[in-house]
Amino acid sequence: MNTTDTTWKKCTICKKSISFGARYYVCNVSTCNGERTGYVFCSVPCFDAHLPGARHRDAGAIEKMAPKSADAPSRILVRPPLSGPAVVSANKSQTPQEVLIIASRLKEYIQARSEFNTSASVMDVLSDHVRILCDRAIDQARAEGRKTVLDRDFDFLKKG
């Protein structure tokens, strides 16, 4: 079987083949994921490489699965991230979904900083953001061949 039989599309950045049934990423910004542009990325680093030229305010990578064959539709594994460039884990059912934020500490901080009150629903939203950031750091550690997430895996936050 030659490579064209297994290639669904090529990565927009590195031109690496994305096989049928393989995981790939798209940008959550509508101008990038429309039928005319059709940007697809084989990895999070390739997605990140498109951001400087795209000039998005808030963009995130959406993980998808390529169709299993030429006549099968592709399917989305996860919802778009809330904001910021990130990838959400496709295995949400196996990951804990409880609140990751210490409510009392956050409320104290907001109160001290602004004298504002904080809604309880903020904890769920922030926990979702923390999960997104952690998923991206996990992908960075995995790309470097490590099984330990380090502080440097969050350096993408410094890039702005």
Backbone as JSON Lines, residues from 0, in Angstrom:
{"i":0,"aa":"M","n":[0.85,-1.18,0.0],"ca":[0.0,0.0,0.0],"c":[0.89,1.24,0.0]}
{"i":1,"aa":"N","n":[0.69,2.18,-0.92],"ca":[1.53,3.36,-0.93],"c":[0.99,4.42,0.02]}
{"i":2,"aa":"T","n":[1.79,5.49,0.26],"ca":[1.42,6.48,1.27],"c":[0.16,7.25,0.91]}
{"i":3,"aa":"T","n":[-0.14,7.43,-0.35],"ca":[-1.34,8.17,-0.71],"c":[-2.6,7.43,-0.31]}
{"i":4,"aa":"D","n":[-2.54,6.1,-0.17],"ca":[-3.71,5.33,0.25],"c":[-4.04,5.57,1.72]}
{"i":5,"aa":"T","n":[-3.04,5.93,2.52],"ca":[-3.28,6.13,3.95],"c":[-3.31,7.6,4.34]}
{"i":6,"aa":"T","n":[-2.96,8.51,3.44],"ca":[-2.91,9.93,3.76],"c":[-4.28,10.56,3.58]}
{"i":7,"aa":"W","n":[-4.78,11.18,4.66],"ca":[-6.04,11.9,4.6],"c":[-5.79,13.33,4.11]}
{"i":8,"aa":"K","n":[-4.89,14.05,4.8],"ca":[-4.48,15.41,4.43],"c":[-3.06,15.6,4.88]}
{"i":9,"aa":"K","n":[-2.47,16.74,4.51],"ca":[-1.13,17.09,4.97],"c":[-1.21,18.27,5.93]}
{"i":10,"aa":"C","n":[-0.32,18.28,6.92],"ca":[-0.26,19.36,7.89],"c":[0.01,20.67,7.17]}
{"i":11,"aa":"T","n":[-0.72,21.7,7.53],"ca":[-0.59,23.01,6.9],"c":[0.81,23.59,7.11]}
{"i":12,"aa":"I","n":[1.44,23.3,8.23],"ca":[2.75,23.88,8.55],"c":[3.91,23.03,8.06]}
{"i":13,"aa":"C","n":[4.0,21.79,8.51],"ca":[5.18,20.96,8.22],"c":[4.99,20.03,7.03]}
{"i":14,"aa":"K","n":[3.78,19.96,6.5],"ca":[3.44,19.12,5.35],"c":[3.55,17.62,5.63]}
{"i":15,"aa":"K","n":[3.64,17.24,6.91],"ca":[3.65,15.83,7.28],"c":[2.26,15.24,6.98]}
{"i":16,"aa":"S","n":[2.24,14.0,6.54],"ca":[0.97,13.34,6.23],"c":[0.17,13.07,7.5]}
{"i":17,"aa":"I","n":[-1.13,13.32,7.43],"ca":[-2.06,12.95,8.49],"c":[-2.87,11.78,7.94]}
{"i":18,"aa":"S","n":[-2.73,10.64,8.56],"ca":[-3.36,9.41,8.07],"c":[-4.84,9.37,8.39]}
{"i":19,"aa":"F","n":[-5.57,8.55,7.66],"ca":[-6.96,8.28,7.99],"c":[-7.01,7.71,9.41]}
{"i":20,"aa":"G","n":[-7.96,8.17,10.22],"ca":[-8.13,7.7,11.58],"c":[-7.15,8.29,12.58]}
{"i":21,"aa":"A","n":[-6.28,9.2,12.15],"ca":[-5.27,9.79,13.04],"c":[-5.8,11.04,13.75]}
{"i":22,"aa":"R","n":[-5.18,11.37,14.86],"ca":[-5.51,12.59,15.59],"c":[-4.88,13.78,14.86]}
{"i":23,"aa":"Y","n":[-5.61,14.9,14.8],"ca":[-5.08,16.12,14.23],"c":[-5.72,17.29,14.96]}
{"i":24,"aa":"Y","n":[-5.3,18.5,14.64],"ca":[-5.79,19.7,15.33],"c":[-6.22,20.73,14.31]}
{"i":25,"aa":"V","n":[-7.23,21.51,14.69],"ca":[-7.66,22.65,13.89],"c":[-7.73,23.86,14.8]}
{"i":26,"aa":"C","n":[-7.7,25.02,14.21],"ca":[-7.81,26.27,14.96],"c":[-9.28,26.53,15.26]}
{"i":27,"aa":"N","n":[-9.58,27.05,16.45],"ca":[-10.97,27.31,16.78],"c":[-11.5,28.61,16.17]}
{"i":28,"aa":"V","n":[-10.66,29.38,15.51],"ca":[-11.07,30.62,14.86],"c":[-11.69,30.28,13.5]}
{"i":29,"aa":"S","n":[-12.89,30.79,13.27],"ca":[-13.66,30.38,12.09],"c":[-12.96,30.67,10.78]}
{"i":30,"aa":"T","n":[-12.16,31.73,10.7],"ca":[-11.47,32.02,9.44],"c":[-10.38,31.0,9.12]}
{"i":31,"aa":"C","n":[-9.93,30.27,10.11],"ca":[-8.9,29.24,9.89],"c":[-9.48,27.86,9.63]}
{"i":32,"aa":"N","n":[-10.66,27.57,10.17],"ca":[-11.18,26.22,10.05],"c":[-12.32,26.08,9.04]}
{"i":33,"aa":"G","n":[-12.52,27.1,8.24],"ca":[-13.56,27.03,7.22],"c":[-13.16,26.11,6.08]}
{"i":34,"aa":"E","n":[-14.11,25.79,5.23],"ca":[-13.84,24.88,4.11],"c":[-12.83,25.44,3.13]}
{"i":35,"aa":"R","n":[-12.84,26.77,2.92],"ca":[-11.91,27.35,1.95],"c":[-10.48,27.33,2.45]}
{"i":36,"aa":"T","n":[-10.26,27.6,3.74],"ca":[-8.89,27.58,4.25],"c":[-8.48,26.16,4.61]}
{"i":37,"aa":"G","n":[-9.29,25.49,5.4],"ca":[-9.06,24.09,5.72],"c":[-7.74,23.8,6.41]}
{"i":38,"aa":"Y","n":[-7.28,24.7,7.27],"ca":[-6.02,24.46,7.97],"c":[-6.14,23.26,8.91]}
{"i":39,"aa":"V","n":[-5.2,22.36,8.82],"ca":[-5.11,21.22,9.73],"c":[-3.67,21.11,10.19]}
{"i":40,"aa":"F","n":[-3.48,20.66,11.44],"ca":[-2.15,20.59,12.02],"c":[-1.94,19.21,12.62]}
{"i":41,"aa":"C","n":[-0.74,18.67,12.42],"ca":[-0.44,17.32,12.9],"c":[-0.11,17.31,14.39]}
{"i":42,"aa":"S","n":[0.23,18.47,14.97],"ca":[0.64,18.53,16.37],"c":[0.37,19.92,16.93]}
{"i":43,"aa":"V","n":[0.45,20.04,18.24],"ca":[0.27,21.34,18.89],"c":[1.39,22.31,18.48]}
{"i":44,"aa":"P","n":[2.67,21.87,18.41],"ca":[3.7,22.8,17.96],"c":[3.44,23.35,16.54]}
{"i":45,"aa":"C","n":[2.89,22.55,15.65],"ca":[2.54,23.06,14.32],"c":[1.39,24.07,14.43]}
{"i":46,"aa":"F","n":[0.41,23.79,15.29],"ca":[-0.67,24.75,15.52],"c":[-0.08,26.06,16.03]}
{"i":47,"aa":"D","n":[0.83,25.98,17.02],"ca":[1.47,27.17,17.59],"c":[2.23,27.96,16.53]}
{"i":48,"aa":"A","n":[2.84,27.26,15.57],"ca":[3.62,27.92,14.53],"c":[2.74,28.79,13.62]}
{"i":49,"aa":"H","n":[1.48,28.49,13.52],"ca":[0.61,29.28,12.65],"c":[0.09,30.53,13.35]}
{"i":50,"aa":"L","n":[0.17,30.6,14.67],"ca":[-0.41,31.72,15.41],"c":[0.21,33.08,15.1]}
{"i":51,"aa":"P","n":[1.54,33.22,15.01],"ca":[2.09,34.56,14.75],"c":[1.59,35.17,13.45]}
{"i":52,"aa":"G","n":[1.48,34.38,12.41],"ca":[0.99,34.89,11.14],"c":[-0.51,35.1,11.11]}
{"i":53,"aa":"A","n":[-1.23,34.36,11.91],"ca":[-2.69,34.45,11.92],"c":[-3.18,35.67,12.68]}
{"i":54,"aa":"R","n":[-2.43,36.12,13.65],"ca":[-2.75,37.3,14.46],"c":[-4.11,37.21,15.15]}
{"i":55,"aa":"H","n":[-4.37,36.07,15.75],"ca":[-5.61,35.89,16.52],"c":[-5.46,36.56,17.88]}
{"i":56,"aa":"R","n":[-6.56,37.07,18.42],"ca":[-6.54,37.55,19.8],"c":[-6.54,36.37,20.75]}
{"i":57,"aa":"D","n":[-7.51,35.51,20.59],"ca":[-7.62,34.3,21.4],"c":[-7.85,33.14,20.44]}
{"i":58,"aa":"A","n":[-6.95,32.18,20.49],"ca":[-7.1,31.02,19.62],"c":[-6.76,29.77,20.4]}
{"i":59,"aa":"G","n":[-7.39,28.69,20.03],"ca":[-7.11,27.42,20.67],"c":[-7.15,26.31,19.64]}
{"i":60,"aa":"A","n":[-6.44,25.26,19.94],"ca":[-6.43,24.09,19.06],"c":[-7.55,23.17,19.49]}
{"i":61,"aa":"I","n":[-8.27,22.67,18.53],"ca":[-9.32,21.69,18.79],"c":[-8.82,20.36,18.27]}
{"i":62,"aa":"E","n":[-8.81,19.37,19.15],"ca":[-8.35,18.04,18.76],"c":[-9.49,17.32,18.03]}
{"i":63,"aa":"K","n":[-9.16,16.71,16.91],"ca":[-10.14,15.96,16.11],"c":[-9.53,14.65,15.67]}
{"i":64,"aa":"M","n":[-10.36,13.79,15.14],"ca":[-9.91,12.54,14.55],"c":[-10.26,12.58,13.06]}
{"i":65,"aa":"A","n":[-9.29,12.22,12.25],"ca":[-9.52,12.15,10.8],"c":[-10.5,11.01,10.52]}
{"i":66,"aa":"P","n":[-11.2,11.09,9.4],"ca":[-12.12,9.99,9.06],"c":[-11.35,8.68,8.92]}
{"i":67,"aa":"K","n":[-12.03,7.59,9.18],"ca":[-11.4,6.26,9.09],"c":[-11.12,5.86,7.64]}
{"i":68,"aa":"S","n":[-11.9,6.43,6.71],"ca":[-11.71,6.14,5.3],"c":[-12.1,7.37,4.49]}
{"i":69,"aa":"A","n":[-11.88,7.31,3.19],"ca":[-12.14,8.47,2.33],"c":[-13.61,8.89,2.32]}
{"i":70,"aa":"D","n":[-14.53,7.99,2.59],"ca":[-15.95,8.34,2.55],"c":[-16.58,8.51,3.93]}
{"i":71,"aa":"A","n":[-15.8,8.4,5.0],"ca":[-16.33,8.58,6.36],"c":[-16.03,10.0,6.83]}
{"i":72,"aa":"P","n":[-16.97,10.64,7.55],"ca":[-16.73,12.0,8.04],"c":[-15.76,12.0,9.22]}
{"i":73,"aa":"S","n":[-15.03,13.13,9.39],"ca":[-14.18,13.26,10.58],"c":[-15.07,13.61,11.76]}
{"i":74,"aa":"R","n":[-14.57,13.42,12.98],"ca":[-15.38,13.74,14.14],"c":[-14.58,14.55,15.15]}
{"i":75,"aa":"I","n":[-15.29,15.43,15.83],"ca":[-14.67,16.26,16.86],"c":[-14.64,15.47,18.15]}
{"i":76,"aa":"L","n":[-13.51,15.5,18.84],"ca":[-13.39,14.8,20.11],"c":[-13.76,15.67,21.3]}
{"i":77,"aa":"V","n":[-13.57,16.98,21.17],"ca":[-13.76,17.86,22.32],"c":[-14.35,19.18,21.86]}
{"i":78,"aa":"R","n":[-14.84,19.95,22.82],"ca":[-15.34,21.28,22.51],"c":[-14.17,22.25,22.41]}
{"i":79,"aa":"P","n":[-14.34,23.42,21.77],"ca":[-13.26,24.39,21.7],"c":[-12.88,24.87,23.09]}
{"i":80,"aa":"P","n":[-11.62,25.24,23.29],"ca":[-11.22,25.78,24.58],"c":[-11.91,27.11,24.84]}
{"i":81,"aa":"L","n":[-12.01,27.5,26.1],"ca":[-12.69,28.73,26.46],"c":[-11.93,29.95,25.96]}
{"i":82,"aa":"S","n":[-10.61,29.95,26.05],"ca":[-9.8,31.01,25.47],"c":[-8.35,30.6,25.54]}
{"i":83,"aa":"G","n":[-7.52,31.31,24.82],"ca":[-6.09,31.05,24.83],"c":[-5.74,29.84,24.01]}
{"i":84,"aa":"P","n":[-4.52,29.81,23.47],"ca":[-4.11,28.65,22.7],"c":[-3.89,27.45,23.59]}
{"i":85,"aa":"A","n":[-4.65,26.43,23.36],"ca":[-4.55,25.25,24.2],"c":[-5.21,24.07,23.54]}
{"i":86,"aa":"V","n":[-5.0,22.93,24.11],"ca":[-5.62,21.71,23.64],"c":[-6.32,21.06,24.8]}
{"i":87,"aa":"V","n":[-7.53,20.6,24.57],"ca":[-8.29,19.92,25.6],"c":[-8.13,18.43,25.41]}
{"i":88,"aa":"S","n":[-8.0,17.71,26.49],"ca":[-7.81,16.26,26.42],"c":[-9.02,15.59,25.8]}
{"i":89,"aa":"A","n":[-8.76,14.62,24.94],"ca":[-9.84,13.88,24.31],"c":[-10.46,12.87,25.26]}
{"i":90,"aa":"N","n":[-9.78,12.56,26.34],"ca":[-10.21,11.54,27.28],"c":[-10.89,12.16,28.49]}
{"i":91,"aa":"K","n":[-11.82,13.07,28.28],"ca":[-12.45,13.79,29.37],"c":[-13.18,12.88,30.35]}
{"i":92,"aa":"S","n":[-13.73,11.78,29.87],"ca":[-14.49,10.9,30.74],"c":[-13.6,10.25,31.8]}
{"i":93,"aa":"Q","n":[-12.3,10.14,31.54],"ca":[-11.39,9.51,32.48],"c":[-10.67,10.5,33.36]}
{"i":94,"aa":"T","n":[-10.81,11.8,33.1],"ca":[-10.13,12.81,33.91],"c":[-11.1,13.38,34.93]}
{"i":95,"aa":"P","n":[-10.58,13.7,36.14],"ca":[-11.46,14.27,37.17],"c":[-11.96,15.65,36.74]}
{"i":96,"aa":"Q","n":[-13.22,15.93,37.02],"ca":[-13.81,17.2,36.63],"c":[-14.19,18.07,37.82]}
{"i":97,"aa":"E","n":[-13.68,17.75,39.01],"ca":[-14.01,18.57,40.16],"c":[-13.29,19.91,40.1]}
{"i":98,"aa":"V","n":[-13.68,20.82,40.98],"ca":[-13.1,22.16,41.02],"c":[-11.64,22.06,41.45]}
{"i":99,"aa":"L","n":[-10.77,22.76,40.72],"ca":[-9.34,22.75,40.99],"c":[-8.87,24.01,41.72]}
{"i":100,"aa":"I","n":[-9.77,24.95,41.89],"ca":[-9.44,26.25,42.48],"c":[-9.9,26.29,43.93]}
{"i":101,"aa":"I","n":[-9.07,26.82,44.8],"ca":[-9.45,26.98,46.2],"c":[-10.3,28.25,46.28]}
{"i":102,"aa":"A","n":[-11.6,28.05,46.46],"ca":[-12.56,29.15,46.39],"c":[-12.26,30.24,47.4]}
{"i":103,"aa":"S","n":[-11.99,29.86,48.64],"ca":[-11.77,30.88,49.68],"c":[-10.56,31.75,49.36]}
{"i":104,"aa":"R","n":[-9.49,31.16,48.83],"ca":[-8.29,31.94,48.51],"c":[-8.55,32.88,47.34]}
{"i":105,"aa":"L","n":[-9.25,32.39,46.33],"ca":[-9.55,33.24,45.18],"c":[-10.46,34.4,45.58]}
{"i":106,"aa":"K","n":[-11.48,34.1,46.39],"ca":[-12.4,35.16,46.83],"c":[-11.66,36.19,47.68]}
{"i":107,"aa":"E","n":[-10.74,35.73,48.54],"ca":[-9.93,36.66,49.34],"c":[-9.08,37.55,48.45]}
{"i":108,"aa":"Y","n":[-8.47,36.97,47.45],"ca":[-7.61,37.73,46.54],"c":[-8.42,38.8,45.81]}
{"i":109,"aa":"I","n":[-9.55,38.41,45.22],"ca":[-10.38,39.37,44.47],"c":[-10.9,40.46,45.39]}
{"i":110,"aa":"Q","n":[-11.32,40.09,46.59],"ca":[-11.82,41.07,47.55],"c":[-10.72,42.06,47.93]}
{"i":111,"aa":"A","n":[-9.52,41.56,48.23],"ca":[-8.41,42.43,48.64],"c":[-7.95,43.32,47.49]}
{"i":112,"aa":"R","n":[-7.98,42.8,46.31],"ca":[-7.47,43.54,45.15],"c":[-8.47,44.57,44.62]}
{"i":113,"aa":"S","n":[-9.77,44.26,44.73],"ca":[-10.75,45.13,44.08],"c":[-11.97,45.47,44.92]}
{"i":114,"aa":"E","n":[-12.11,44.82,46.07],"ca":[-13.31,44.93,46.89],"c":[-14.55,44.41,46.16]}
{"i":115,"aa":"F","n":[-14.36,43.52,45.21],"ca":[-15.46,42.89,44.49],"c":[-15.8,41.56,45.16]}
{"i":116,"aa":"N","n":[-17.02,41.11,44.96],"ca":[-17.41,39.76,45.36],"c":[-17.16,38.82,44.19]}
{"i":117,"aa":"T","n":[-17.19,37.51,44.46],"ca":[-16.91,36.51,43.43],"c":[-18.02,35.47,43.4]}
{"i":118,"aa":"S","n":[-18.59,35.26,42.23],"ca":[-19.63,34.26,42.06],"c":[-19.04,32.86,42.21]}
{"i":119,"aa":"A","n":[-19.82,31.94,42.74],"ca":[-19.37,30.56,42.9],"c":[-19.09,29.89,41.55]}
{"i":120,"aa":"S","n":[-19.79,30.32,40.5],"ca":[-19.59,29.7,39.19],"c":[-18.22,30.02,38.59]}
{"i":121,"aa":"V","n":[-17.53,31.02,39.14],"ca":[-16.19,31.36,38.66],"c":[-15.23,30.18,38.86]}
{"i":122,"aa":"M","n":[-15.41,29.41,39.92],"ca":[-14.5,28.31,40.22],"c":[-14.52,27.24,39.11]}
{"i":123,"aa":"D","n":[-15.71,26.96,38.57],"ca":[-15.82,25.99,37.49],"c":[-15.13,26.49,36.22]}
{"i":124,"aa":"V","n":[-15.34,27.77,35.9],"ca":[-14.74,28.35,34.71],"c":[-13.22,28.36,34.83]}
{"i":125,"aa":"L","n":[-12.72,28.79,35.97],"ca":[-11.27,28.81,36.17],"c":[-10.68,27.4,36.17]}
{"i":126,"aa":"S","n":[-11.39,26.46,36.73],"ca":[-10.92,25.07,36.71],"c":[-10.81,24.56,35.28]}
{"i":127,"aa":"D","n":[-11.77,24.93,34.43],"ca":[-11.69,24.56,33.01],"c":[-10.45,25.16,32.36]}
{"i":128,"aa":"H","n":[-10.17,26.42,32.68],"ca":[-8.97,27.08,32.14],"c":[-7.7,26.39,32.63]}
{"i":129,"aa":"V","n":[-7.65,26.04,33.89],"ca":[-6.48,25.36,34.44],"c":[-6.28,24.01,33.76]}
{"i":130,"aa":"R","n":[-7.36,23.29,33.51],"ca":[-7.26,22.01,32.81],"c":[-6.68,22.2,31.41]}
{"i":131,"aa":"I","n":[-7.14,23.23,30.71],"ca":[-6.64,23.52,29.37],"c":[-5.14,23.82,29.41]}
{"i":132,"aa":"L","n":[-4.72,24.64,30.35],"ca":[-3.3,24.97,30.49],"c":[-2.48,23.73,30.82]}
{"i":133,"aa":"C","n":[-3.0,22.89,31.7],"ca":[-2.3,21.66,32.07],"c":[-2.2,20.7,30.89]}
{"i":134,"aa":"D","n":[-3.27,20.59,30.11],"ca":[-3.24,19.72,28.93],"c":[-2.16,20.17,27.96]}
{"i":135,"aa":"R","n":[-2.03,21.47,27.8],"ca":[-1.0,21.99,26.9],"c":[0.41,21.7,27.44]}
{"i":136,"aa":"A","n":[0.59,21.86,28.75],"ca":[1.89,21.56,29.36],"c":[2.21,20.06,29.25]}
{"i":137,"aa":"I","n":[1.19,19.23,29.39],"ca":[1.38,17.78,29.23],"c":[1.85,17.47,27.81]}
{"i":138,"aa":"D","n":[1.22,18.11,26.82],"ca":[1.63,17.9,25.43],"c":[3.08,18.34,25.22]}
{"i":139,"aa":"Q","n":[3.48,19.43,25.85],"ca":[4.86,19.91,25.73],"c":[5.83,18.9,26.34]}
{"i":140,"aa":"A","n":[5.52,18.39,27.53],"ca":[6.39,17.4,28.17],"c":[6.47,16.13,27.31]}
{"i":141,"aa":"R","n":[5.34,15.71,26.78],"ca":[5.3,14.51,25.92],"c":[6.14,14.72,24.67]}
{"i":142,"aa":"A","n":[6.06,15.93,24.08],"ca":[6.84,16.22,22.87],"c":[8.34,16.17,23.14]}
{"i":143,"aa":"E","n":[8.73,16.45,24.38],"ca":[10.14,16.4,24.76],"c":[10.53,15.03,25.31]}
{"i":144,"aa":"G","n":[9.62,14.07,25.27],"ca":[9.91,12.7,25.68],"c":[9.97,12.5,27.18]}
{"i":145,"aa":"R","n":[9.33,13.39,27.94],"ca":[9.33,13.27,29.4],"c":[7.98,12.79,29.89]}
{"i":146,"aa":"K","n":[7.97,12.23,31.09],"ca":[6.74,11.83,31.76],"c":[6.52,12.68,32.99]}
{"i":147,"aa":"T","n":[7.23,13.8,33.09],"ca":[7.09,14.73,34.2],"c":[6.81,16.12,33.62]}
{"i":148,"aa":"V","n":[5.74,16.76,34.09],"ca":[5.44,18.13,33.68],"c":[6.28,19.06,34.55]}
{"i":149,"aa":"L","n":[7.03,19.94,33.9],"ca":[7.91,20.87,34.59],"c":[7.39,22.3,34.44]}
{"i":150,"aa":"D","n":[7.93,23.2,35.25],"ca":[7.51,24.6,35.16],"c":[7.75,25.17,33.77]}
{"i":151,"aa":"R","n":[8.82,24.76,33.1],"ca":[9.11,25.28,31.76],"c":[8.06,24.86,30.73]}
{"i":152,"aa":"D","n":[7.27,23.84,31.02],"ca":[6.22,23.43,30.1],"c":[5.08,24.45,30.05]}
{"i":153,"aa":"F","n":[5.09,25.4,30.97],"ca":[4.1,26.47,30.99],"c":[4.68,27.78,30.43]}
{"i":154,"aa":"D","n":[5.86,27.73,29.81],"ca":[6.5,28.93,29.28],"c":[5.66,29.61,28.2]}
{"i":155,"aa":"F","n":[4.75,28.86,27.57],"ca":[3.89,29.46,26.54],"c":[3.07,30.6,27.11]}
{"i":156,"aa":"L","n":[2.86,30.64,28.42],"ca":[2.11,31.73,29.05],"c":[2.89,33.04,28.99]}
{"i":157,"aa":"K","n":[4.2,32.96,28.97],"ca":[5.06,34.15,28.95],"c":[5.1,34.79,27.57]}
{"i":158,"aa":"K","n":[4.82,34.01,26.53],"ca":[4.93,34.51,25.16],"c":[3.85,35.52,24.81]}
{"i":159,"aa":"G","n":[2.76,35.5,25.56],"ca":[1.71,36.49,25.37],"c":[0.91,36.26,24.23]}
